[in-house]
Amino acid sequence: MPYLGNQHIVGDSVNNFKVLDDISSFTATFDGSSADVVSTANETIKSLKHRFVQGQRVTYNNGGGSNIGGLSSGTAYYIIYDTAHTIKLATSASNAASLTAINLSGVGGGASHTLNVAFDGVNTKFRITHNSGNRPRFHHATQLSIAINGVIQRPNSSLTFTEGYAVEVRDIIVFKTAPTVNDTFFGSLTGETRGTFDITDHKIDRFTGDGTTTLYTLTQNVPNNESLLVTLNGVVQHPTTGGVSGSYSIVSGTTNKLQFTASPALGVDIQIRHLGFAGASSGDVSGFYGRTGNVGLTSTDHITTGDISARNIVATGIATFGSSSTIIDGDANTVKVGTALTLGHTQGLQFHTQNLHSQGFEVNQINASGIITASQFSGDGSNLTGVTQSDTPLASSTASTVFYESDDETTVSTDTTLSRSSSNSGVIYTKFQQVVVAPTKSLIVDAGETLVVDAYGLRTPDI
């Protein structure tokens, strides 16, 4: 029949019932003079299978030797969880939360340095262990029996609670009120690998046999035959398991359909008790990144998968696409695509409020401090500024007129010297028919240069 926890062995209680280590005080001793233990490059301290939890307040002691560079003996610091075997230290809880570690500038002296975590009225999170440091496998607060000063504490299935304790992740429990140095602890663990011990999962479905029906619909899905306790008029029925036919089985794996091998007789009281899920409702989960039971991803998990269809993807870091390393970096407001960016779409690509087209680039305006080179410009140019125009359309003309106006002469009102910058043969010219030099002013044409007036051949026409 079904069992709770690991499979029972006659006379054995070790696999299912454990007394927990005292968590009111734990001291890790390490060689502070060893560069293999104290890493100044990584700012870490090695303590194999340590029991420390992220954010815990601990007290450092040099054990009679000299301090590790950056630390002071007898001072309280805060844990930054690095790995299962290494930790970093921070000067405050906020620095630990932001992963701002103390710079360990050098190893210390002596092989008996310690870090102690204890009930201090500050720490609320502790790692549960048994048999001198072994981490247990449990998933629900109800699997623990915790007493503080001999008073049993209330277990909670959610981290939002008002009293007692809850399980944060795997083997870490959280107290609502931080225990103090005067508090005593005792705890035990029941059913190390039990999938759940939540009474909300322990439902009972009840039916009455009619002598013909063999298929019954249950109130919740069941992962396997062993997750039910079925009785007929109080007599326990054996499930089909291990290839041996029994009284009942679950239809097609995880489902809410129970099939009896033979229909219960007319009037028989059928009780089907759900013992709790052994895995996910869509299939058994025996392990996920080393964890069992209800599965949740952590910040240290890395996932490799195939295609993903998602409505939205939010990335707070850098998202990398493909082997060519296309990077979208929101903080820098940049899109990096190697040496060139090629955009193309039959309907155009949106650029701010305008479109990028394969046949043109539509924008409201272009502000350029350099040179714009184009094969041609379209339009009458009437709104161009900073450009010397040779002719002016008549005031009554439209943009398509062929009539323009121009003065016959121009006046040089400042001393002016005309000289070409090119060394090739050529001339200096003006469209005006006459050039008048203002009194006291001069117009000098450099030696070897030729000034041509009326370069457009404009004359007052005879009409």
MARTIVO-255819 format. One line per field, with one value per residue (C-alpha): residue in one letter; residue number from 1; z, x, y. Coordinates in pm, 1 decimal, m for minus. Last residue first. Layout:
residues N
aa a,...
i NUM,...
w Z,...
u X,...
v Y,...
//
This chain:
residues 463
aa i,d,p,t,r,l,g,y,a,d,v,v,l,t,e,g,a,d,v,i,l,s,k,t,p,a,v,v,v,q,q,f,k,t,y,i,v,g,s,n,s,s,s,r,s,l,t,t,d,t,s,v,t,t,e,d,d,s,e,y,f,v,t,s,a,t,s,s,a,l,p,t,d,s,q,t,v,g,t,l,n,s,g,d,g,s,f,q,s,a,t,i,i,g,s,a,n,i,q,n,v,e,f,g,q,s,h,l,n,q,t,h,f,q,l,g,q,t,h,g,l,t,l,a,t,g,v,k,v,t,n,a,d,g,d,i,i,t,s,s,s,g,f,t,a,i,g,t,a,v,i,n,r,a,s,i,d,g,t,t,i,h,d,t,s,t,l,g,v,n,g,t,r,g,y,f,g,s,v,d,g,s,s,a,g,a,f,g,l,h,r,i,q,i,d,v,g,l,a,p,s,a,t,f,q,l,k,n,t,t,g,s,v,i,s,y,s,g,s,v,g,g,t,t,p,h,q,v,v,g,n,l,t,v,l,l,s,e,n,n,p,v,n,q,t,l,t,y,l,t,t,t,g,d,g,t,f,r,d,i,k,h,d,t,i,d,f,t,g,r,t,e,g,t,l,s,g,f,f,t,d,n,v,t,p,a,t,k,f,v,i,i,d,r,v,e,v,a,y,g,e,t,f,t,l,s,s,n,p,r,q,i,v,g,n,i,a,i,s,l,q,t,a,h,h,f,r,p,r,n,g,s,n,h,t,i,r,f,k,t,n,v,g,d,f,a,v,n,l,t,h,s,a,g,g,g,v,g,s,l,n,i,a,t,l,s,a,a,n,s,a,s,t,a,l,k,i,t,h,a,t,d,y,i,i,y,y,a,t,g,s,s,l,g,g,i,n,s,g,g,g,n,n,y,t,v,r,q,g,q,v,f,r,h,k,l,s,k,i,t,e,n,a,t,s,v,v,d,a,s,s,g,d,f,t,a,t,f,s,s,i,d,d,l,v,k,f,n,n,v,s,d,g,v,i,h,q,n,g,l,y,p,m
i 463,462,461,460,459,458,457,456,455,454,453,452,451,450,449,448,447,446,445,444,443,442,441,440,439,438,437,436,435,434,433,432,431,430,429,428,427,426,425,424,423,422,421,420,419,418,417,416,415,414,413,412,411,410,409,408,407,406,405,404,403,402,401,400,399,398,397,396,395,394,393,392,391,390,389,388,387,386,385,384,383,382,381,380,379,378,377,376,375,374,373,372,371,370,369,368,367,366,365,364,363,362,361,360,359,358,357,356,355,354,353,352,351,350,349,348,347,346,345,344,343,342,341,340,339,338,337,336,335,334,333,332,331,330,329,328,327,326,325,324,323,322,321,320,319,318,317,316,315,314,313,312,311,310,309,308,307,306,305,304,303,302,301,300,299,298,297,296,295,294,293,292,291,290,289,288,287,286,285,284,283,282,281,280,279,278,277,276,275,274,273,272,271,270,269,268,267,266,265,264,263,262,261,260,259,258,257,256,255,254,253,252,251,250,249,248,247,246,245,244,243,242,241,240,239,238,237,236,235,234,233,232,231,230,229,228,227,226,225,224,223,222,221,220,219,218,217,216,215,214,213,212,211,210,209,208,207,206,205,204,203,202,201,200,199,198,197,196,195,194,193,192,191,190,189,188,187,186,185,184,183,182,181,180,179,178,177,176,175,174,173,172,171,170,169,168,167,166,165,164,163,162,161,160,159,158,157,156,155,154,153,152,151,150,149,148,147,146,145,144,143,142,141,140,139,138,137,136,135,134,133,132,131,130,129,128,127,126,125,124,123,122,121,120,119,118,117,116,115,114,113,112,111,110,109,108,107,106,105,104,103,102,101,100,99,98,97,96,95,94,93,92,91,90,89,88,87,86,85,84,83,82,81,80,79,78,77,76,75,74,73,72,71,70,69,68,67,66,65,64,63,62,61,60,59,58,57,56,55,54,53,52,51,50,49,48,47,46,45,44,43,42,41,40,39,38,37,36,35,34,33,32,31,30,29,28,27,26,25,24,23,22,21,20,19,18,17,16,15,14,13,12,11,10,9,8,7,6,5,4,3,2,1
w m7687.3,m7714.8,m7428.7,m7164.6,m7184.1,m6990.2,m7137.8,m6825.7,m6767.0,m6783.8,m6654.0,m6709.6,m6486.6,m6606.5,m6375.8,m6462.4,m6209.4,m5939.3,m6002.7,m5758.2,m5668.7,m5455.8,m5232.0,m5179.2,m5380.1,m5440.5,m5720.7,m5979.2,m6157.8,m6471.3,m6662.4,m6352.9,m6388.4,m6242.8,m6356.9,m6258.2,m6528.2,m6585.4,m6623.4,m6346.3,m6027.3,m5844.2,m5557.9,m5791.6,m5692.8,m5674.1,m5424.5,m5261.4,m5065.1,m4955.1,m5119.3,m5450.9,m5624.8,m5849.9,m6187.1,m6417.6,m6142.5,m6184.5,m6221.0,m6311.2,m6560.6,m6633.2,m6402.5,m6236.7,m5875.1,m5947.8,m6050.5,m5921.2,m5722.4,m6015.7,m5933.6,m5792.6,m5957.7,m5856.3,m5512.1,m5242.1,m4993.4,m4617.8,m4612.2,m4843.1,m4820.2,m5182.8,m5306.1,m5578.3,m5500.0,m5564.4,m5502.7,m5708.5,m5686.5,m5316.3,m5077.9,m4734.2,m4569.2,m4192.3,m3913.3,m4028.3,m3898.4,m4116.1,m4099.4,m4085.9,m4220.8,m4519.7,m4656.6,m5005.8,m5240.8,m4989.1,m4743.2,m4390.4,m4242.2,m4019.5,m3657.5,m3495.9,m3770.6,m3876.6,m4139.4,m4482.4,m4613.2,m4813.4,m4531.8,m4512.1,m4262.4,m4287.8,m4002.9,m4054.5,m3881.3,m3604.6,m3523.7,m3217.8,m3127.4,m2884.4,m2618.1,m2373.3,m2093.2,m2336.5,m2490.8,m2783.8,m2900.7,m3228.7,m3161.4,m3503.2,m3345.1,m3278.9,m3044.3,m2728.3,m2467.5,m2227.0,m1874.0,m1745.7,m2006.1,m2049.3,m2312.5,m2406.1,m2567.4,m2578.6,m2814.5,m2732.2,m2981.1,m2841.0,m2488.8,m2275.7,m1926.7,m1670.5,m1303.7,m1058.2,m1027.4,m915.2,m1103.3,m908.6,m887.8,m654.9,m540.4,m601.8,m648.9,m803.1,m1101.2,m1143.4,m1005.5,m983.3,m1141.6,m1225.2,m1492.5,m1574.7,m1214.1,m1106.0,m867.5,m585.4,m529.2,m204.2,m36.9,m210.3,m31.3,m240.1,m43.6,m208.2,4.5,m163.0,m241.8,m556.7,m599.2,m699.0,m1070.0,m1143.5,m1240.3,m1110.6,m1324.4,m1166.6,m1388.0,m1263.0,m1480.0,m1464.7,m1642.3,m1892.5,m1657.3,m1292.2,m1161.8,m949.5,m779.2,m855.0,m1154.9,m1104.6,m1358.2,m1083.6,m965.5,m999.0,m675.8,m374.0,m207.2,162.7,314.8,474.2,273.6,m38.0,37.4,m190.8,m72.1,m364.4,m467.5,m550.7,m873.5,m1022.9,m1083.1,m960.8,m1091.5,m874.7,m789.2,m912.6,m1200.8,m1161.4,m1415.2,m1313.3,m1312.8,m1319.7,m966.2,m855.4,m611.4,m395.5,m425.9,m202.7,m300.6,m9.0,m29.9,119.3,m104.7,120.3,407.4,286.7,342.9,m2.7,m212.3,74.2,29.5,386.8,560.9,899.7,1024.5,1386.0,1572.7,1901.9,1972.7,2286.1,2309.0,2529.8,2239.6,2060.6,1790.9,1504.3,1474.9,1157.9,1135.9,792.9,707.0,453.5,338.4,m10.2,m51.0,180.5,416.6,664.5,1034.5,1327.9,1316.3,1072.8,732.5,373.9,293.0,224.6,344.5,709.7,1008.0,1359.6,1630.0,1905.5,2241.1,2425.4,2433.8,2054.3,1903.1,1535.4,1384.3,1018.5,736.5,766.3,641.4,301.8,59.3,227.0,141.9,432.7,432.0,629.1,877.3,1198.0,1158.2,1053.0,875.8,844.4,715.6,905.7,824.2,1090.0,1203.0,1410.9,1765.7,1801.9,1749.4,1609.4,1320.9,1403.1,1168.9,1296.4,1249.6,1390.8,1152.4,1249.6,1077.3,827.9,450.1,258.9,116.2,155.5,m7.5,162.3,m68.1,m226.6,m327.5,m326.9,m54.3,134.9,113.1,252.4,538.8,627.7,617.7,365.9,369.2,92.9,109.2,m29.9,m19.6,m133.7,m354.1,m317.8,m44.1,73.8,453.4,677.8,921.9,1301.2,1449.6,1714.5,1508.1,1244.5,871.8,568.2,570.0,762.7,1126.6,1317.6,1530.2,1855.9,1685.5,1434.0,1520.4,1282.6,1396.1,1157.7,1038.1,774.2,438.8,219.5,433.5,603.3,667.5,512.4,300.0,285.1,425.4,179.7,231.8,m72.6,m192.4,m540.5,m583.9,m209.6,m176.1,183.5,198.2,m60.9,41.1,386.3,691.7,788.1,831.5,895.3,1175.5,1106.6,1416.5,1448.3,1716.7,1764.7,1470.2,1682.1,1431.9,1340.0,1470.7,1179.8,1091.6,748.2,637.7,986.8,1119.3,1033.9,1210.4,888.4,596.3,469.8,131.3,169.0,281.4,337.2,219.0,m28.0,0.0
u 1094.2,1464.7,1616.0,1833.6,2124.0,2216.7,2499.7,2516.9,2879.8,2773.6,3120.0,3440.1,3738.3,4067.3,4351.4,4723.7,4794.0,4532.8,4216.2,4196.3,3871.7,3929.8,3725.7,3761.0,3439.2,3238.2,3345.5,3072.0,3059.0,2844.0,2663.7,2612.5,2641.6,2992.1,3311.4,3667.7,3843.4,4026.0,4363.4,4452.5,4625.5,4294.3,4249.7,4144.5,4220.5,3993.2,4096.6,3825.1,3826.6,3469.0,3156.0,3173.7,2849.6,2646.9,2494.7,2214.7,1990.8,1828.2,1469.2,1336.1,1083.1,1068.9,772.5,721.4,740.3,482.1,556.5,406.0,715.6,941.7,1169.9,1510.7,1835.8,2184.6,2090.5,2357.1,2274.8,2263.4,1891.3,1682.4,1308.3,1258.4,1456.1,1201.6,1170.4,1382.5,1755.8,1990.4,2273.3,2307.9,2591.6,2513.7,2821.3,2867.0,2663.6,2349.0,1995.8,1752.8,1382.1,1044.1,1182.2,1102.6,1388.3,1333.4,1294.1,1342.2,1140.6,1219.9,898.6,813.9,700.1,1024.8,1170.2,915.3,1038.8,881.9,598.9,822.2,1073.2,1446.9,1706.7,2079.7,2303.2,2677.1,3003.2,2867.9,2502.5,2492.0,2164.3,2215.2,2019.9,2310.5,2084.4,1859.5,2136.6,2017.8,2299.4,2325.3,2605.1,2659.3,2595.3,2231.4,2063.6,2218.7,2002.7,2193.8,2059.8,1713.7,1546.4,1168.6,1025.5,661.2,404.4,635.9,694.9,1022.0,1212.9,1466.2,1605.8,1909.8,1830.6,2071.0,1971.7,2163.6,1888.5,1642.7,1375.9,1093.5,996.2,744.5,899.4,1263.9,1573.0,1909.5,1859.9,1520.8,1464.8,1205.9,922.0,621.0,384.3,126.6,13.8,375.4,519.8,431.1,99.5,m85.9,m249.0,m584.8,m845.1,m1096.2,m1397.0,m1646.9,m1943.2,m2095.0,m2467.3,m2464.2,m2136.7,m1810.8,m1736.6,m1438.6,m1087.6,m1180.8,m1078.6,m1003.3,m1014.9,m865.8,m556.3,m181.9,m107.6,m357.0,m641.4,m545.0,m564.5,m788.9,m826.8,m477.1,m289.7,82.5,302.6,481.2,156.4,m219.0,m360.1,m458.7,m791.8,m837.4,m1161.4,m1375.0,m1691.0,m1470.5,m1151.3,m908.0,m589.3,m453.0,m108.2,20.9,m178.4,4.2,m3.1,m359.4,m567.1,m837.3,m1207.3,m1216.9,m1420.4,m1514.3,m1491.6,m1611.7,m1988.9,m2207.5,m2293.1,m2418.5,m2141.0,m2179.4,m1921.6,m1693.1,m1390.2,m1166.5,m918.2,m570.3,m432.0,m564.4,m410.6,m62.4,185.9,340.6,591.7,728.7,1102.2,1220.5,911.2,903.2,1162.3,1233.7,1311.1,1429.3,1547.6,1617.1,1566.6,1787.6,2005.6,1698.4,1475.5,1380.2,1001.5,829.7,1079.8,1208.8,1322.6,1587.7,1620.2,1464.9,1347.5,1164.5,999.5,767.3,768.5,546.7,332.1,179.6,237.2,320.8,593.7,317.3,269.2,290.6,401.1,297.7,561.9,548.7,642.4,929.8,1140.8,1108.3,969.9,975.1,804.8,891.4,706.6,431.8,676.0,672.3,942.0,1177.9,1509.7,1750.2,2092.3,2349.5,2534.0,2586.4,2326.9,2051.8,2035.2,1793.9,1945.1,1837.5,1651.3,1517.5,1847.2,1821.6,1726.2,2059.5,1984.1,2321.6,2566.5,2936.2,3231.1,3562.8,3939.5,4132.1,4426.8,4633.0,4745.3,4544.9,4520.9,4523.4,4318.7,3975.1,3766.2,3427.1,3143.3,2869.4,2616.3,2328.2,2148.6,2476.1,2538.3,2190.8,2250.6,2571.5,2951.6,2945.4,3108.7,3157.5,3078.3,3219.1,3129.2,2764.8,2843.9,2852.9,2601.4,2673.1,2668.4,2659.1,2926.5,2948.0,3284.7,3472.1,3792.0,3818.9,3807.6,3963.1,4282.8,4220.7,4294.8,4590.4,4575.3,4389.2,4088.7,4050.2,3682.1,3401.9,3039.7,2755.5,2443.4,2257.0,2186.8,2220.6,2221.6,2514.5,2522.0,2861.9,2913.4,3288.4,3389.6,3590.7,3614.2,3566.2,3686.6,3747.2,4109.6,4177.3,4074.9,4084.2,4071.3,4334.0,4534.1,4562.4,4619.1,4251.5,4233.2,3864.1,3611.8,3238.0,3027.9,2655.0,2420.3,2042.9,2032.4,2046.3,2067.3,1735.2,1604.5,1509.0,1209.8,1167.4,1490.1,1622.0,1311.2,1418.1,1277.3,1137.7,1247.9,999.9,1035.9,1126.3,856.4,494.2,368.4,114.7,0.0
v 9364.5,9428.4,9233.3,9397.9,9165.6,8852.4,8645.8,8432.8,8538.6,8905.6,8996.4,8796.0,8864.4,8715.0,8612.4,8623.3,8893.9,8906.9,9108.7,9398.7,9575.7,9884.7,10111.4,10488.5,10540.7,10223.2,9992.6,9927.3,9588.1,9584.9,9308.9,9093.8,8714.8,8713.0,8543.2,8450.1,8252.7,7924.7,7755.8,7511.6,7624.3,7640.9,7888.4,8167.7,8525.6,8828.8,9094.1,9304.8,9627.7,9667.6,9813.6,9630.2,9728.5,9503.7,9572.4,9470.3,9336.2,8993.3,8867.5,8523.9,8392.2,8017.3,7952.8,7610.3,7727.3,7994.1,8347.8,8669.3,8761.9,8683.0,8390.2,8495.5,8399.6,8294.7,8159.6,8161.7,7880.6,7941.5,7875.5,7655.1,7715.5,7814.9,7515.5,7449.9,7077.4,6767.0,6730.0,6515.0,6261.2,6337.9,6420.7,6563.1,6712.3,6743.7,6902.5,6726.4,6778.7,6585.4,6661.0,6490.1,6162.9,5941.8,5732.9,5601.9,5307.6,5021.1,5221.5,5341.8,5471.6,5767.1,5816.4,5689.9,5472.4,5209.5,4967.1,4943.6,4726.3,4491.9,4485.3,4545.1,4656.5,4589.9,4707.2,4681.2,4581.5,4355.9,4398.0,4624.3,4794.4,5079.9,5269.5,5218.1,5092.3,4905.1,4697.2,4489.8,4265.0,4074.9,3829.3,3668.8,3325.9,3408.8,3656.2,3799.0,3974.4,4198.9,4247.7,4340.5,4120.6,4123.2,3890.7,3932.4,3702.9,3402.9,3113.0,2939.1,2725.6,2480.8,2479.2,2550.2,2678.4,2820.5,2812.2,3032.9,3297.2,3029.7,2835.1,2673.3,2306.8,2146.3,1816.8,1739.3,1954.2,1863.4,2095.1,1925.3,1576.4,1300.0,1494.5,1275.8,1401.7,1668.9,1721.7,1770.7,1515.5,1277.3,1450.0,1399.5,1098.7,1135.5,919.7,723.4,594.0,359.4,242.9,m66.5,m29.5,m243.1,m427.4,m256.9,m299.4,m523.4,m404.3,m58.8,241.2,578.9,891.5,1220.2,1190.5,1141.5,813.9,678.3,575.2,534.3,178.2,m42.7,m381.3,m505.9,m644.6,m695.9,m515.2,m322.6,m170.4,m222.0,m86.7,m298.8,m228.1,m146.9,m280.3,m5.3,m80.2,m65.4,128.3,311.4,487.8,686.7,810.3,459.7,444.3,742.7,1118.0,1185.0,1474.1,1624.3,1574.9,1214.1,1069.6,701.5,419.8,68.6,121.1,m194.7,m310.4,32.2,121.0,431.2,711.0,915.4,1125.7,1217.9,1504.3,1498.1,1773.9,2053.1,1856.8,1954.0,1677.0,1682.2,1490.0,1281.4,1248.0,1313.5,1177.6,1354.9,1602.9,1696.9,2015.8,2156.8,2508.2,2710.4,3088.3,3308.9,3425.2,3555.0,3407.7,3644.8,3664.3,3541.8,3259.4,3157.3,2806.2,2708.9,2346.6,2368.1,2725.7,2964.0,2714.4,2885.8,2971.2,3063.0,3375.5,3626.4,3470.4,3564.2,3312.9,3062.3,2702.2,2801.6,2591.6,2708.4,2670.8,2407.9,2560.9,2392.1,2707.0,2721.8,2401.9,2304.4,1999.5,1990.6,1813.0,2074.4,2338.5,2174.7,2070.8,1828.5,1667.9,1710.2,1877.9,1686.9,1909.7,1717.0,1438.3,1678.6,2014.5,2308.7,2634.3,2942.8,3264.5,3505.3,3656.8,3974.2,3871.3,3693.9,3323.7,3228.9,3240.3,3207.7,3253.2,3122.7,3150.4,2858.2,2810.0,3112.8,3430.7,3628.4,3622.2,3949.3,4234.5,4079.7,4353.6,4337.6,4234.0,4444.6,4177.8,4434.6,4238.1,4192.7,4566.7,4630.5,4385.7,4565.7,4527.4,4244.7,3901.2,3644.4,3273.4,2950.1,2577.7,2563.5,2864.3,3244.3,3336.0,3690.2,3671.2,3976.7,4093.0,4130.3,4221.0,4019.8,4006.6,4277.1,4203.4,4379.3,4174.8,3852.8,3924.2,3783.5,3470.0,3411.5,3251.6,3536.5,3580.4,3681.8,3718.3,3637.5,3820.5,3621.9,3793.1,3482.6,3167.7,2993.6,2618.8,2547.2,2238.5,2307.4,2645.4,2854.7,3231.1,3453.2,3797.0,3644.3,3754.1,3774.4,3411.2,3288.8,2908.3,2811.8,3120.3,2962.6,3182.7,3198.4,2821.6,2755.7,2698.4,2725.9,2791.1,2720.1,2848.4,2824.5,2582.7,2265.9,1979.0,1820.3,1487.7,1266.2,1046.9,889.7,722.5,659.0,483.4,128.6,m179.1,m323.4,m105.4,150.0,315.3,681.4,924.5,830.5,493.8,362.8,0.0
//
